[in-house]
Amino acid sequence: PELQSAATQAETVAEKLLASLNQPFELDGAQHYSTPSIGITLFGDERLTVDELLKRADLAMYQAKAAGRNTQRFFDPDMQAAVNARSNLEADLRQGLARNELLVHYQPVVDHHARLMGAEALVRWRHPQRGMISPGDFIPLAEQTGLILPLGQYVLQTACEQLQRWSQHDSTAHLSISVNVSARQFRQAGFVAEVLQTLKSHNADPRKLKLELTESLLLGDIEDTIARMVQLKSEGVGFALDDFGTGYSSLSYLKRLPLDQVKIDQSFVRDVLSDPNDAAIVRTILALAKSLDLEVVAEGVETTGQLSFLRLHGCEGFQGYLFGRP
């Protein structure tokens, strides 16, 4: 009961603070608004240091931020467990990069005659204890911790080595490789020089490399993005807009970006035969790409039914389990 009473009182105080801080205030003649995030921890019989208590309150505050800000959260042990798991995974990822545990797999991309055009480079992590770890678990972590920079450079290098090997045989010399580039990588000061240097040092043809950008890049400095793309494009490097239709790209940006290709996200392809909305979105993307003179690759093609629908509406590039796993 004491703990419950303390929690209720703490919550009341937090709500009062939120209400007060939500009031507009005047600074330099202008109205300003604040949306605080409050973290709370309770302590009783447990002997905890001040540092430990502040750490717990801090964790709870970050939970309040993650919940959308302008709210409050109490510390609970699950939070600590999640933070510990995350920091362990981060330490493992650092070691994994150093120990070459990360692998690059290639997923085939084919044309409308099912002829191989190239591949997308996809990173996989084989953890010595935990087995294969899904990119969905470690890529966001790599983004947040900055490990995406060495990881991205490793994938780019591996892809350029592969292009060079393919160029030595007539049967594979025409193949291209697409490499995913995160917004954080792309915005690095020396990114353009790094890509060109990597191509040069591996003697790889820039015209066979495609960089896949996500729409989140378009939320930043669009002029800088265009300038970097133009620089790389002038050397022969191609560009694809990945997961098209899931993000925020306005059509005016799309016209200005020096793109070669858009990729239809697999979430639309999956239900293209059963969901009229997805079918309409796919048809619209294909019509739009045609009017902008862009190639299209549909991702996540798993059935002949999906393939027939996509072909019927003018799609000419395909990637998915129907043609090969990564």
N, C-alpha and C positions, 0 to 999 in steps of 0.2 A: 504493500500500500504506500509506504514512504516513497519508493522509487516511482510509482505511478503518479503520486502527487507532485514530486519534483519534475517529472516529465511534463505534466500538465502546466505547471508554473513556467517552465522553460519555454514551452510552446507559446504560451500567452505573451511572454516578454518578446519572443521572436516575432509574433504577429504584430505587436505594437510597433516594434522597430520597422518592420516592413511597411506598415501603414504610414508611419511618419516619413520614412525615406522615399515613399512613392509620391509624396506631395511635391509639386513643382517648386523649384527655387530659382531665385534670380541671381545671375552672375553677369556683371558688366552689361546690364540692361537687357539681357536675353533670358528667356525661360529655359531651364534645364530640367531633365528628368533622370532619376536614378533607379536602377532595378537591381537591388542587392541580392546576393546569395548568402544564406546563413547556414553555418554548420554548428551542430550542438552535440556535446558529449556529456554523459552523466557519470559521476563517480561516487563511490560509497565506501564499502569495506575494503575493496581492492586497493593495495598500496601501489599507486602509480606516480611516476615523476611528472612534474609540470610539463616537461618536454613531450612526454608520451601523451598526455591529455591534449596538448595543443596539436600534436600530430593527428590525433583522432578527430578533433574538431575540424581540422584542415581537410582531412579526407571527406568528412561529411559535407563540408562546404563545396568541395569539388563535385560531389554527388548532386547537390542542389543546382550547381551550374549545369551539369549534364542533363538534369531534369527540365532544363529550359529557363533557368535563372528566375529571379524575383520570387524565390520560395525558400523554404528551410528544410533541412534534413537532419535526422539523428544518426549518430555513428552506430553501426552494428557490426559484429564480428565478421559477417559475410563480406563486408566492404574490405576489411583488412585482408581476408583470404584472396579476394579478387586482385587486390593491389600486389600481394606477394606473388601470386601466379603470374601476373603480368611482368613483374620485375625479373622473375626467374626465366620467363620466356625471352625477355630482352637480353639477359646475360647469355642464354643458350644461343640466341641468334648471332650475337657478336662472335661467339666461339665458332659457331657453325660456318660463318663467313671465313674465319681464319683457317678452319680445318677443311675447307672445300666440301662441306656437306650439301651445299646448294647446287642443284643440277638444272640445266636448261633442257627442256623437252620441246619438241616441235610438233605443232598440229597442222596437217595439210590444209591448204586452201586450193579449191579446184574451180575450173570454169564450168560453163553450162553443158559442156560435153564430158564432164567429170575428168578432164585432163588436169594434171598437177601444175599449178601456177607458182606455188611457193608455200611458205609456212609462217605460222606465228610462233615466236619464241615465248615459251611460258616457263616461269621459274617454279621449281619444286624443291621441297626441303625434306631430305631423308635424315631424321633425327636418330642418333645411335640407340636411344632408349625408347623413344615414343613412336618410332616408325615414321611414315609419311605424314607431314603436317600440312594441312590445307592452306593455300595462299590466302584464303579469306581470314585465317587466324594470324598470319605473320606479316602480310603486306601492310595492313593498317598500322600495325605496331612499328614496322620499319619506317612508314611515313612520319609517324609522330616523333620518333626518336632520332630521325636524320640518317638511320642506317640504310634508307632507300638510296642514298647517294652512292656508297660503295657497291650496294647490291645492283643498282641500275647500271653502273659502269661494268660490273662483271658480266651481266647479261649482254650488254652491247658488244663487249670484247669477244665473248663466246660466239655471238651471231656473226660478227665480222670474220672470225676464224673460219666459221662454217661456210660463209659466202666464198671465201678465198678457195677453200677445198672444192666446193661445187664448181667454181669457175674453170677448174682444170680438166673437167670432163664434158664432152659435148652433150651428153644426156641430161646434165644438171645445170649447165652454164646459164640457162634462162631463168632459173628459180630466184625468187626474191624472198627476203625475210622481213617480217614486221616485228618491231620491238616496242613494247609499252613504255611510255615515258610519263612519269608522274609530274604534277604541277611543280612540286618542290625541286625536282631535278631540272626541269626545263627552265626554271627561274634562276638557277645558279649562274653566277657571273660568267664563268668560263664555259658554259654548256656547249655553245656552238663550236668553239675551238676544240673542245674535248671530243666531240663526235667526229669532226674532220680529221683530227690527229689519230683517233682509233682506226678509222677507215684506212688512212694512209699507212699506218704502221703494220696493218695486216694485209695491205695490198688488195683491199676489197673494193668493188665497184660501187660508188655512192648511189648509182641508179637502181641498184638491187636492194637498197635498204629503205624500208618504210618505217617512219616513227608514228606510233599510234598515240594520239593525245585524247584526253577525256574532256568533256564539256566544262568541267570545273575550272579548267584553265581560262575559259572565256570570262570568268567572273573577275579576273584580275586586270592588270594593265594590258588592254587589248592592243594598243599601239606597239608596245614592247614585244608582245607575242607575235604580231604580224612581222615586225622587223627581223626577229630571230628566224622565223619560218622562211622569209624571203632569202636571208643569207644562206641557209642550208639548201634551200631549193635551187639557188643559183649554182650550187656545186653538184646538183643531181639528186639529192636526197628527197624522197617522196613523203607525203603525209596522209594519214587516215584519221578520221574523227571516230573514236571508239564509242560503243554503247549508244549510238545515235538515237535520240528520241527520249532518253531517260533523264536528260539534264535540262539546261537552261538556254541553249544556244538560240539567239534570235536570228531570224533569217537575214537581217542586215549584216550580221557578223559573218554568216556563212558565205555570203557573196564576196566578202573582202579577204577571207582567209585563203591562202594558196594551197588548197587541199586537192588531193588526187582521188580520195576515196572516202566513203562513209561506211560504217559497219552497223548493220541493224542488230540491236541487242537481242540476245536469245530469249529474253522474257516475252518479246512480241512474237517471235518465231514459234515458240512452244505451243501457243494456243491459237495459231493463225487459222486453223480449220474449225475451231469450236467457239471462238469468241469474236463476234462481229467487230468489236472495237479494235482488237488487235489486228484483224484483217484490214480494217480501214486505215490504221496507222501505217502498216507495212506498205499498202498501196500508195499512200500519200508520200512516204519516204522515197519510194521508187520513182514516182512521178517527179518529185522535187529534185532528186539527184539527176534525173535525166535532163531536166530543164537547166540545171547548173553544170551539166557535162561532167558529172562525177561518176566514178565506178562505184558499185555497191557490192559488199560482201555480207551475206546473211550468216549470222553466227548461231550455233546450237541446232543445226539441221540434223534431225535424228530419224525422220521417216520419209518414205518416197512421196507420201501425201503432201507433206510440207514442201518438199522439193518441187513437186508439180505446180503447186500454188505459186511459189516464188518465181519459177520459170515463166509461168503463164503471164505474170505481171511485169516481166522484163528484167528480173534479177539475173545477173551473169556470173556472180562469184559466191561460193559456198564453203562453209567450214562447219564441222560438227561430227558426231559419232557415226553418222551414215557413211562418211568417207574416211574417218580415222581418228583415233584418240591421240592426245598429245604424247 
